[in-house]
């Protein structure tokens, strides 16, 4: 079988032949090797020992290491495959034996004997791949894409200090992607990544797993208030397939379900069922309904809860309609203003993410500040005297980009620069040669300054160690407060630089957790209600059911309450310890998650009186009134109930005592408050 495909795919000359299954295996193993085949550079490891844990300095060193690690390219891996076609066939045989439940005698010594030293690391990565695949649909006759459930123990703790619970790798003709989760029961968004150019695709491809891991890691810290652990999925569209987003999404979901549902073609080396929920993210928000219905067609027992963010007609609770993420972000803003003695309608604000997006739209609707700048996909809208709030609200209601802003409402100093503009002159006399480049970097421009900065959109790491100096003007920070609505918009080292300069920074895992709380309650409703109850109580017909409206109102109040609890905890701990607020977010999240894990592995579940008392508070009162607590306990799967109890106790305990060295007696007293 001969294959000649450009881009990410293998390219052979006429003298090399593989059978189809050999080629498919080589393609998948090459993808694995490209992300996980380069060991950390020894000098880099030594440097980390010398530098310690100073995140501000360490961020710059990591950027240098990313440049060094680019050496293992797919082109290089493909050349190695061409050099050793027989060895690749033998590695496939090893893979096949493992995945059909047989033992294999293949060892790394064979690789070391048959390959040149410079090629050994790549071929050894193929063997690591074989050893860590725990489930795959590779041998399923018909499949939408290849999917592999990986045991993540191969990940180097040096690069990934917190090893995930599970990793999936997926590969289709039009995409490649990952899924990463930090607990058995987990939920997170599924993100589609498009690339406007070959250069952008190369960068996106290089960062694909790192971004998936980082987003899942942030989600794990963000999910501290809910039973599901953090997860994230992403997929990158291949060159020449930028228009096939929906089809790639469908193939991703279908191949994923091959490994989640009973499947006679899959040998499950894990020997345990897995519960994973998906949510909307960049590029996939409109497709959650399809995924739920497809899983129903494939007889998934949790089809009502498999995806969140579905339309109300399917019982979903759309984040954008109710501003769920913004509920927590804005509560964080209001708490900052209150503690700092500022009044919202008297401060200035700038934001990335415009009125067409979820966060940007709802930030405009919910706020009362004087907004100076909004940056979105269409361009840059700026007015130093303040943008017209009525016009911004009009755009937010219409979910229209800033390109639709009425320019007659701008002051003489204001401007609207669109991404297609070239050689436009600003009121200051500055010439904008490229509107596209101006949009991409305006968050670093001297004009981009205010009392408050709320990132509501933008690519991860938009502010990092190499450009954070542009957040200052004459050594003075351009902002008093930054509340990070967009995930990973600022790198950790840049956050610490800003905090040390006096900026109050609340990072994403604290600021934007409202969306995950809403999604968790959407999952719970699907698990607790029968199909008929779900249709009657949660699905919109000509009007929203009364139960649905009450349920949504309770969720919104819970989001605001949890946001206040975490904010107060971090604020007080900062005053007590002088530890930066971004670091405190990590410490609070880590303490909650560690306590959560201890509770789930303890015998606390056997204390039925305590468990019932906790569930009576943790379950939404709207559900309890509708079904009764005994019915909820009977219907909701026991592993999910355990996760609810553990997350509720651990989060409320840490918010109550903070990070102080509270002893076992304090924890016992806290538990007694439930029983009493």
C-alpha positions as CSV (number, residue, x, y, z in Angstrom):
1,X,0.0,0.0,0.0
2,X,1.5,3.3,-1.0
3,X,0.5,6.7,0.3
4,X,1.7,10.1,-0.8
5,X,0.1,12.9,1.2
6,X,1.5,16.3,2.1
7,X,1.2,18.2,5.4
8,X,1.1,16.2,8.6
9,X,0.8,12.9,6.7
10,X,3.5,10.5,5.7
11,X,5.2,11.0,2.3
12,X,7.1,8.0,0.8
13,X,8.9,7.6,-2.4
14,X,8.0,4.8,-4.8
15,X,10.5,2.3,-3.3
16,X,8.8,2.1,0.1
17,X,5.6,0.1,0.6
18,X,3.4,-0.4,3.7
19,X,0.1,-2.3,4.1
20,X,-2.7,0.0,5.1
21,X,-2.6,-1.0,8.8
22,X,1.1,-0.4,8.9
23,X,0.8,3.0,7.5
24,X,-2.1,4.0,9.8
25,X,0.0,2.7,12.8
26,X,3.1,4.7,11.7
27,X,1.0,7.8,11.2
28,X,-0.4,7.5,14.8
29,X,2.9,6.6,16.4
30,X,4.6,9.5,14.6
31,X,2.0,11.9,16.0
32,X,2.7,10.5,19.5
33,X,6.5,10.8,19.0
34,X,6.2,14.3,17.7
35,X,4.7,15.4,21.0
36,X,6.3,13.1,23.5
37,X,9.5,11.8,21.9
38,X,11.9,14.5,23.0
39,X,13.3,14.1,26.5
40,X,14.0,17.3,28.5
41,X,17.3,18.8,27.6
42,X,19.8,18.0,30.4
43,X,21.1,21.5,30.7
44,X,17.5,22.7,31.0
45,X,17.0,20.3,33.9
46,X,20.1,21.5,35.6
47,X,19.1,25.2,35.1
48,X,15.7,24.5,36.8
49,X,17.6,23.2,39.9
50,X,19.6,26.4,40.0
51,X,16.7,28.8,39.4
52,X,14.3,27.1,41.8
53,X,10.6,27.9,41.6
54,X,10.7,31.6,40.7
55,X,7.8,31.6,38.2
56,X,8.6,35.0,36.7
57,X,12.1,33.9,35.7
58,X,11.1,30.4,35.0
59,X,8.6,31.4,32.4
60,X,11.4,32.9,30.2
61,X,13.5,29.8,30.5
62,X,10.6,27.6,29.5
63,X,10.1,29.7,26.3
64,X,13.8,29.1,25.5
65,X,13.3,25.3,26.0
66,X,10.3,25.3,23.6
67,X,12.6,26.7,20.9
68,X,15.2,24.0,21.7
69,X,12.5,21.2,21.7
70,X,11.3,22.1,18.1
71,X,14.0,19.8,16.8
72,X,11.7,16.7,16.7
73,X,9.5,17.6,13.7
74,X,7.1,15.4,11.9
75,X,9.3,15.7,8.8
76,X,12.3,14.3,10.9
77,X,10.1,11.5,12.3
78,X,8.8,10.6,8.8
79,X,12.4,10.3,7.6
80,X,13.3,8.0,10.4
81,X,10.3,5.8,9.5
82,X,11.5,5.7,5.9
83,X,14.9,4.6,7.2
84,X,13.6,1.6,9.1
85,X,10.4,0.3,7.4
86,X,10.9,-3.3,8.6
87,X,11.4,-2.1,12.2
88,X,8.1,-0.1,11.9
89,X,6.4,-3.3,10.8
90,X,7.8,-5.2,13.8
91,X,6.6,-2.4,16.1
92,X,3.2,-2.6,14.6
93,X,3.2,-6.4,15.4
94,X,4.0,-5.6,19.0
95,X,1.2,-3.0,19.1
96,X,-1.3,-5.5,17.6
97,X,-0.4,-8.2,20.1
98,X,-0.8,-5.9,23.1
99,X,-4.1,-4.6,21.8
100,X,-5.6,-8.0,21.2
101,X,-4.7,-9.2,24.7
102,X,-1.6,-11.2,23.9
103,X,1.9,-10.8,25.3
104,X,4.8,-9.5,23.1
105,X,8.5,-10.3,23.3
106,X,9.6,-7.2,21.5
107,X,12.1,-5.2,23.5
108,X,13.9,-1.9,23.2
109,X,17.2,-3.7,22.8
110,X,16.1,-4.5,19.2
111,X,15.7,-0.8,18.5
112,X,19.1,0.0,20.0
113,X,20.7,-2.7,17.9
114,X,19.1,-1.7,14.6
115,X,19.0,2.1,14.6
116,X,21.5,4.9,14.5
117,X,22.0,6.7,17.8
118,X,20.3,9.9,16.5
119,X,17.2,7.9,15.5
120,X,16.8,5.8,18.6
121,X,14.7,8.3,20.6
122,X,12.0,8.4,17.9
123,X,11.8,4.6,17.6
124,X,11.8,4.2,21.3
125,X,8.9,6.6,21.5
126,X,6.9,4.2,19.2
127,X,7.5,1.5,21.8
128,X,6.4,3.8,24.6
129,X,3.3,4.5,22.6
130,X,2.6,0.7,22.3
131,X,3.0,0.2,26.0
132,X,0.7,3.0,27.1
133,X,-2.3,2.5,24.8
134,X,-5.0,1.1,27.0
135,X,-7.9,1.2,24.6
136,X,-8.1,1.9,20.8
137,X,-10.6,1.6,18.0
138,X,-7.7,0.8,15.6
139,X,-9.0,-2.7,14.9
140,X,-12.6,-1.7,14.5
141,X,-13.6,-2.3,10.9
142,X,-15.5,0.9,10.4
143,X,-14.5,4.1,12.2
144,X,-14.7,7.8,11.8
145,X,-11.2,8.5,13.0
146,X,-8.5,6.7,15.1
147,X,-8.8,7.1,18.9
148,X,-6.4,6.0,21.6
149,X,-6.9,6.0,25.4
150,X,-3.4,6.6,26.8
151,X,-2.1,5.8,30.3
152,X,-0.4,9.2,31.0
153,X,2.4,7.9,33.2
154,X,4.7,8.4,30.2
155,X,4.5,12.1,30.7
156,X,7.6,13.6,32.2
157,X,6.8,15.3,35.6
158,X,9.6,17.7,34.7
159,X,7.4,19.1,31.9
160,X,4.0,18.2,33.4
161,X,4.3,18.4,37.2
162,X,0.7,17.2,37.7
163,X,0.1,14.0,35.8
164,X,-3.4,13.8,34.4
165,X,-5.8,10.9,35.2
166,X,-6.2,10.1,31.5
167,X,-5.3,11.2,28.0
168,X,-6.9,10.5,24.7
169,X,-5.3,11.0,21.3
170,X,-7.4,11.2,18.2
171,X,-6.4,11.3,14.6
172,X,-8.5,11.8,11.4
173,X,-7.7,12.6,7.8
174,X,-8.9,16.2,8.5
175,X,-7.8,16.8,12.1
176,X,-5.7,15.7,15.0
177,X,-6.6,16.3,18.7
178,X,-6.3,15.4,22.3
179,X,-8.4,15.1,25.4
180,X,-6.9,15.4,28.9
181,X,-8.6,15.0,32.3
182,X,-7.5,15.1,35.9
183,X,-10.2,13.0,37.5
184,X,-12.1,9.9,36.7
185,X,-15.4,11.8,36.5
186,X,-14.5,14.9,34.6
187,X,-16.0,17.7,32.4
188,X,-14.6,20.4,30.2
189,X,-14.9,22.1,26.9
190,X,-14.0,20.8,23.5
191,X,-12.2,23.4,21.4
192,X,-11.7,23.6,17.6
193,X,-8.6,25.3,16.4
194,X,-8.3,26.8,12.9
195,X,-5.2,28.2,11.3
196,X,-5.3,31.2,8.9
197,X,-2.0,30.3,7.3
198,X,0.6,27.5,7.1
199,X,2.8,29.3,9.6
200,X,-0.1,29.6,12.0
201,X,-0.9,25.9,11.6
202,X,2.7,24.9,12.4
203,X,2.6,27.0,15.6
204,X,-0.9,25.6,16.6
205,X,0.3,22.1,15.9
206,X,3.4,22.4,18.0
207,X,1.4,23.7,21.0
208,X,-1.6,21.4,20.6
209,X,-1.0,19.0,23.5
210,X,0.5,21.7,25.8
211,X,-2.5,23.9,25.3
212,X,-4.9,20.9,26.0
213,X,-3.0,20.0,29.1
214,X,-2.8,23.6,30.3
215,X,-6.5,24.3,29.8
216,X,-7.4,21.0,31.5
217,X,-5.1,21.9,34.4
218,X,-6.7,25.3,34.7
219,X,-10.1,23.6,34.6
220,X,-9.1,21.3,37.4
221,X,-8.3,24.3,39.6
222,X,-11.5,26.0,38.4
223,X,-13.7,23.0,39.1
224,X,-13.0,23.0,42.9
225,X,-16.6,23.8,43.7
226,X,-18.2,21.0,41.7
227,X,-18.1,17.1,41.5
228,X,-16.5,16.8,38.1
229,X,-12.8,17.1,37.8
230,X,-11.2,19.3,35.1
231,X,-10.8,18.2,31.5
232,X,-10.3,19.8,28.1
233,X,-10.4,18.5,24.5
234,X,-9.1,20.2,21.4
235,X,-8.6,19.4,17.8
236,X,-6.7,21.1,15.1
237,X,-8.0,21.2,11.5
238,X,-5.6,20.0,8.9
239,X,-4.4,22.3,6.1
240,X,-6.9,22.4,3.3
241,X,-9.7,21.3,5.7
242,X,-10.4,24.6,7.3
243,X,-14.0,24.4,6.1
244,X,-14.7,21.0,7.5
245,X,-15.1,22.0,11.2
246,X,-18.4,20.3,11.8
247,X,-17.4,17.1,10.1
248,X,-14.2,16.9,12.1
249,X,-16.1,17.6,15.3
250,X,-18.5,14.7,14.5
251,X,-15.6,12.4,13.7
252,X,-13.9,13.3,17.0
253,X,-17.0,12.6,19.0
254,X,-17.8,9.4,17.2
255,X,-14.3,8.0,17.6
256,X,-14.3,9.0,21.3
257,X,-17.6,7.2,21.8
258,X,-16.0,4.1,20.4
259,X,-13.9,4.0,23.6
260,X,-16.5,5.1,26.1
261,X,-19.3,2.7,25.1
262,X,-19.3,-1.2,25.1
263,X,-17.5,-2.3,22.0
264,X,-16.7,-5.8,20.9
265,X,-13.9,-4.6,18.7
266,X,-12.0,-2.9,21.6
267,X,-9.9,-4.7,24.1
268,X,-10.2,-2.7,27.3
269,X,-6.9,-3.0,29.1
270,X,-8.2,-0.6,31.8
271,X,-11.2,-2.9,32.5
272,X,-13.2,0.0,34.0
273,X,-15.9,2.2,32.5
274,X,-15.1,5.9,32.1
275,X,-17.5,8.9,32.6
276,X,-16.6,12.0,30.7
277,X,-18.8,15.0,29.9
278,X,-18.1,17.6,27.1
279,X,-18.9,21.3,27.0
280,X,-18.8,24.0,24.4
281,X,-15.7,25.9,23.7
282,X,-14.2,28.0,20.8
283,X,-15.8,26.9,17.6
284,X,-18.0,24.1,18.9
285,X,-20.8,25.9,20.9
286,X,-23.4,25.2,18.2
287,X,-22.7,21.5,18.0
288,X,-23.4,20.2,21.5
289,X,-26.9,19.2,20.5
290,X,-25.6,17.0,17.7
291,X,-23.2,15.2,20.0
292,X,-25.9,14.5,22.6
293,X,-28.3,13.1,20.0
294,X,-25.6,11.1,18.3
295,X,-24.7,9.5,21.7
296,X,-28.4,8.7,22.2
297,X,-28.4,7.0,18.8
298,X,-25.4,5.0,19.9
299,X,-27.3,4.1,23.2
300,X,-25.2,6.0,25.7
301,X,-26.9,5.8,29.1
302,X,-25.8,9.3,29.9
303,X,-26.8,11.0,26.6
304,X,-28.8,13.7,28.3
305,X,-25.6,14.8,30.2
306,X,-22.9,13.9,27.8
307,X,-22.7,17.5,26.6
308,X,-23.6,20.8,28.2
309,X,-24.4,24.1,26.7
310,X,-27.1,22.6,24.5
311,X,-30.1,24.8,23.4
312,X,-32.9,25.2,25.9
313,X,-35.1,23.1,23.7
314,X,-32.9,20.1,24.6
315,X,-32.8,21.0,28.3
316,X,-29.5,22.9,28.0
317,X,-28.6,26.0,30.0
318,X,-26.7,28.2,27.5
319,X,-23.9,30.2,29.2
320,X,-24.2,33.1,26.8
321,X,-28.0,33.6,27.3
322,X,-27.7,33.8,31.1
323,X,-24.1,35.1,31.3
324,X,-23.1,32.2,33.6
325,X,-19.3,32.8,33.3
326,X,-19.7,36.5,33.6
327,X,-21.7,36.1,36.8
328,X,-18.5,34.9,38.5
329,X,-16.2,37.3,36.7
330,X,-18.2,40.3,37.5
331,X,-18.7,39.3,41.1
332,X,-14.9,39.2,41.3
333,X,-14.8,42.7,39.8
334,X,-17.4,44.1,42.2
335,X,-15.6,42.5,45.2
336,X,-12.3,44.1,44.1
337,X,-13.9,47.5,43.7
338,X,-15.6,47.2,47.1
339,X,-12.3,46.3,48.9
340,X,-10.4,49.1,47.1
341,X,-13.0,51.8,47.8
342,X,-13.9,52.3,44.1
343,X,-17.3,52.9,42.5
344,X,-18.1,51.0,39.3
345,X,-19.7,53.8,37.3
346,X,-16.7,56.1,38.1
347,X,-13.9,53.8,36.8
348,X,-12.5,53.2,33.3
349,X,-12.3,49.8,31.6
350,X,-10.8,48.1,28.6
351,X,-11.6,44.6,27.4
352,X,-10.6,42.0,24.8
353,X,-13.5,39.9,23.5
354,X,-16.3,41.8,21.8
355,X,-20.1,42.1,21.9
356,X,-20.4,39.1,19.6
357,X,-18.9,36.6,22.1
358,X,-20.3,35.1,25.3
359,X,-18.0,36.8,27.8
360,X,-17.6,40.0,25.9
361,X,-21.3,40.4,25.3
362,X,-22.3,39.7,28.9
363,X,-19.5,41.9,30.3
364,X,-21.0,44.8,28.4
365,X,-24.6,44.0,29.6
366,X,-23.8,43.5,33.2
367,X,-21.3,46.3,33.8
368,X,-21.7,50.1,34.5
369,X,-18.2,51.4,34.0
370,X,-16.8,53.8,31.4
371,X,-15.5,51.5,28.7
372,X,-12.6,52.9,26.6
373,X,-11.7,50.1,24.3
374,X,-13.1,46.8,23.0
375,X,-11.1,44.5,20.8
376,X,-12.7,41.6,19.0
377,X,-12.4,39.5,15.8
378,X,-13.3,42.4,13.6
379,X,-10.9,45.0,14.9
380,X,-10.3,47.7,17.5
381,X,-12.8,50.1,18.9
382,X,-11.4,52.9,21.1
383,X,-12.4,56.2,22.5
384,X,-10.5,57.9,25.4
385,X,-13.6,59.8,26.4
386,X,-15.6,56.6,26.7
387,X,-17.5,54.5,24.2
388,X,-21.3,55.1,24.0
389,X,-22.8,52.6,26.4
390,X,-26.2,52.5,24.6
391,X,-24.5,51.7,21.4
392,X,-22.4,49.0,23.0
393,X,-25.6,47.5,24.5
394,X,-27.2,47.5,21.1
395,X,-24.3,45.5,19.7
396,X,-24.4,43.1,22.7
397,X,-28.1,42.5,22.2
398,X,-27.5,41.8,18.5
399,X,-24.3,39.8,19.2
400,X,-22.7,42.0,16.6
401,X,-19.0,42.7,16.3
402,X,-17.5,46.2,16.9
403,X,-17.3,46.7,13.2
404,X,-21.0,47.5,13.4
405,X,-20.4,50.4,15.9
406,X,-21.8,53.7,14.7
407,X,-18.6,55.8,14.0
408,X,-20.5,59.0,14.3
409,X,-20.7,58.3,18.1
410,X,-16.9,58.5,18.5
411,X,-15.2,61.6,19.8
412,X,-12.6,63.3,17.7
413,X,-9.9,61.2,19.6
414,X,-11.7,57.9,19.0
415,X,-11.3,55.4,16.2
416,X,-12.4,52.1,14.8
417,X,-9.7,50.1,13.0
418,X,-10.9,47.0,11.2
419,X,-8.6,44.0,10.4
420,X,-8.8,44.6,6.7
421,X,-7.6,48.2,7.0
422,X,-4.2,49.2,5.7
423,X,-2.3,52.5,6.2
424,X,-5.0,54.1,8.3
425,X,-4.1,57.2,10.2
426,X,-5.2,57.5,13.9
427,X,-6.2,60.9,15.4
428,X,-2.8,61.0,17.0
429,X,-1.1,60.8,13.6
430,X,0.1,57.2,14.1
431,X,-0.2,55.2,10.9
432,X,-1.6,51.7,11.2
433,X,-0.1,49.7,8.3
434,X,-2.0,46.5,9.0
435,X,-5.4,46.5,10.8
436,X,-4.9,42.7,11.4
437,X,-1.6,43.2,13.2
438,X,-2.9,46.2,15.1
439,X,-5.9,44.2,16.4
440,X,-3.6,41.3,17.4
441,X,-1.3,43.5,19.5
442,X,-3.5,46.4,20.7
443,X,-3.7,45.0,24.2
444,X,0.0,45.9,24.3
445,X,-0.5,49.4,22.8
446,X,0.2,52.5,24.9
447,X,-3.4,53.6,24.4
448,X,-4.7,50.4,26.0
449,X,-4.9,51.5,29.6
450,X,-7.6,51.9,32.3
451,X,-8.4,51.3,35.9
452,X,-9.7,47.9,35.0
453,X,-8.8,45.3,32.4
454,X,-11.1,42.3,31.8
455,X,-9.8,39.9,29.1
456,X,-13.0,38.3,27.7
457,X,-11.4,36.7,24.7
458,X,-8.0,36.2,22.9
459,X,-5.5,33.4,22.4
460,X,-3.7,31.8,25.4
461,X,-0.5,33.5,26.6
462,X,-1.3,36.8,24.9
463,X,0.6,38.5,27.7
464,X,3.8,36.7,28.7
465,X,7.3,37.2,30.0
466,X,8.5,38.6,26.7
467,X,5.9,41.4,26.4
468,X,4.6,42.0,30.0
469,X,6.9,45.1,30.1
470,X,4.4,46.7,27.7
471,X,1.8,46.6,30.5
472,X,3.7,49.5,32.0
473,X,4.1,53.2,31.1
474,X,7.2,54.9,32.6
475,X,7.5,51.9,35.0
476,X,3.9,52.4,36.2
477,X,1.3,49.7,35.6
478,X,-1.4,50.7,33.1
479,X,-4.1,49.0,35.2
480,X,-5.1,48.9,38.8
481,X,-7.1,45.7,38.5
482,X,-7.0,42.7,36.0
483,X,-9.8,40.1,36.3
484,X,-9.0,37.3,33.8
485,X,-12.2,36.3,32.2
486,X,-10.5,34.5,29.3
487,X,-8.6,31.3,30.0
488,X,-4.8,31.5,30.1
489,X,-4.8,34.9,28.6
490,X,-1.8,35.8,30.9
491,X,1.0,33.4,31.7
492,X,1.7,32.8,35.3
493,X,5.1,34.5,35.3
494,X,3.5,37.6,33.7
495,X,0.8,37.6,36.4
496,X,3.4,37.6,39.1
497,X,5.3,40.4,37.5
498,X,2.1,42.5,37.4
499,X,1.2,41.7,41.0
500,X,4.7,42.6,42.3
501,X,4.2,46.0,40.6
502,X,1.0,46.6,42.6
503,X,-1.7,45.4,40.1
504,X,-4.5,43.4,41.7
505,X,-4.7,40.3,39.5
506,X,-7.4,37.6,39.8
507,X,-6.6,34.8,37.4
508,X,-8.9,32.7,35.3
509,X,-9.3,29.7,37.7
510,X,-10.9,32.1,40.3
511,X,-12.6,34.6,38.0
512,X,-14.4,32.6,35.3
513,X,-15.5,29.5,37.1
514,X,-19.2,30.4,36.8
515,X,-19.6,28.5,33.5
516,X,-18.4,25.2,34.9
517,X,-20.8,25.5,37.9
518,X,-23.7,26.0,35.5
519,X,-22.6,23.0,33.3
520,X,-22.3,20.8,36.4
521,X,-25.9,21.5,37.3
522,X,-26.9,20.8,33.8
523,X,-25.2,17.4,34.0
524,X,-26.9,16.7,37.4
525,X,-30.4,17.4,36.0
526,X,-29.7,14.9,33.2
527,X,-28.6,12.3,35.6
528,X,-31.5,12.9,38.1
529,X,-34.5,13.2,35.8
530,X,-36.1,10.5,33.8
531,X,-36.4,11.1,30.0
532,X,-40.0,12.1,30.4
533,X,-39.3,14.4,33.4
534,X,-36.4,15.9,31.6
535,X,-38.6,16.7,28.6
536,X,-41.3,18.2,30.7
537,X,-39.2,20.1,33.3
538,X,-36.1,21.1,31.3
539,X,-36.9,21.3,27.7
540,X,-38.3,24.6,26.2
541,X,-41.4,24.3,24.2
542,X,-43.4,27.5,23.4
543,X,-42.1,28.8,26.7
544,X,-39.6,27.9,29.3
545,X,-40.9,25.5,32.0
546,X,-41.4,27.1,35.5
547,X,-39.0,24.5,37.0
548,X,-36.3,25.4,34.4
549,X,-36.5,29.1,35.3
550,X,-36.3,28.4,39.0
551,X,-33.4,26.0,38.5
552,X,-31.5,28.6,36.4
553,X,-32.1,31.3,39.1
554,X,-30.7,29.0,41.8
555,X,-27.6,28.2,39.7
556,X,-26.9,31.9,39.2
557,X,-27.1,32.6,42.9
558,X,-24.8,29.6,43.6
559,X,-22.3,31.0,41.1
560,X,-22.2,34.4,42.8
561,X,-22.0,32.9,46.3
562,X,-19.1,30.6,45.3
563,X,-17.3,33.5,43.7
564,X,-17.7,35.6,46.8
565,X,-16.5,32.8,49.1
566,X,-13.3,32.2,47.0
567,X,-12.6,35.9,46.6
568,X,-12.9,36.6,50.3
569,X,-10.6,33.6,51.1
570,X,-7.9,34.8,48.7
571,X,-8.2,38.4,49.7
572,X,-7.8,37.6,53.4
573,X,-5.0,35.1,52.8
574,X,-3.1,37.8,50.8
575,X,-3.4,40.2,53.7
576,X,-2.2,37.6,56.1
577,X,0.6,36.1,54.1
578,X,1.5,38.6,51.4
579,X,1.5,35.8,48.9
580,X,0.4,37.0,45.4
581,X,-3.2,36.4,44.5
582,X,-2.5,34.3,41.4
583,X,-0.3,32.0,43.6
584,X,-3.1,31.9,46.2
585,X,-5.6,30.8,43.6
586,X,-3.3,27.8,42.9
587,X,-2.8,27.1,46.6
588,X,-6.5,27.3,47.4
589,X,-7.4,25.1,44.5
590,X,-4.7,22.6,45.3
591,X,-5.8,22.4,49.0
592,X,-9.4,21.8,48.0
593,X,-8.6,19.2,45.4
594,X,-6.2,17.4,47.7
595,X,-8.8,17.3,50.5
596,X,-11.4,16.2,47.9
597,X,-9.3,13.2,46.9
598,X,-8.7,12.3,50.5
599,X,-12.4,12.4,51.3
600,X,-13.3,10.3,48.2
601,X,-10.7,7.6,49.3
602,X,-11.8,7.6,53.0
603,X,-14.5,5.8,54.8
604,X,-16.5,9.0,55.2
605,X,-19.0,7.7,52.7
606,X,-20.1,5.1,55.2
607,X,-21.4,7.7,57.5
608,X,-24.9,7.8,56.0
609,X,-26.2,10.5,58.4
610,X,-23.4,12.9,57.4
611,X,-23.7,12.0,53.7
612,X,-27.4,12.7,53.7
613,X,-26.9,16.0,55.5
614,X,-24.3,17.1,53.0
615,X,-26.4,16.0,50.0
616,X,-29.4,17.9,51.4
617,X,-27.3,21.1,51.0
618,X,-25.2,20.2,48.0
619,X,-28.2,19.2,45.8
620,X,-30.0,22.2,44.4
621,X,-33.2,22.9,46.4
622,X,-35.2,23.2,43.2
623,X,-34.4,19.5,42.5
624,X,-35.1,18.4,46.0
625,X,-38.5,20.1,46.1
626,X,-39.4,18.5,42.7
627,X,-38.2,14.9,43.3
628,X,-37.4,14.6,47.0
629,X,-34.0,13.8,48.5
630,X,-34.6,10.0,48.7
631,X,-35.4,9.9,45.0
632,X,-32.3,11.9,44.1
633,X,-30.1,9.6,46.2
634,X,-31.7,6.6,44.4
635,X,-31.2,7.9,40.9
636,X,-27.9,9.8,40.8
637,X,-25.0,7.3,40.3
638,X,-23.1,6.6,43.5
639,X,-19.7,7.6,42.1
640,X,-21.2,11.0,41.2
641,X,-22.8,11.3,44.7
642,X,-19.4,10.6,46.3
643,X,-17.9,13.3,44.1
644,X,-20.6,15.8,45.1
645,X,-20.1,15.1,48.8
646,X,-16.3,15.4,48.6
647,X,-16.3,18.6,46.6
648,X,-18.9,20.3,48.8
649,X,-17.1,19.5,52.0
650,X,-13.6,20.3,50.8
651,X,-14.5,23.6,49.1
652,X,-16.6,24.9,52.0
653,X,-14.0,23.8,54.6
654,X,-11.1,25.6,52.8
655,X,-13.2,28.7,52.2
656,X,-14.0,28.7,55.9
657,X,-10.5,28.1,57.4
658,X,-8.3,29.4,54.6
659,X,-4.8,28.1,54.2
660,X,-4.0,28.1,57.9
661,X,-2.7,24.9,59.4
662,X,-6.1,23.9,60.7
663,X,-5.8,20.6,62.6
664,X,-7.9,17.5,62.6
665,X,-10.1,18.8,65.4
666,X,-11.1,21.8,63.3
667,X,-12.1,19.6,60.4
668,X,-14.1,17.3,62.8
669,X,-15.9,20.4,64.2
670,X,-16.7,21.4,60.7
671,X,-18.2,18.0,59.9
672,X,-20.2,18.2,63.0
673,X,-21.9,21.4,61.8
674,X,-23.5,19.2,59.1
675,X,-24.7,16.5,61.4
676,X,-26.1,19.2,63.8
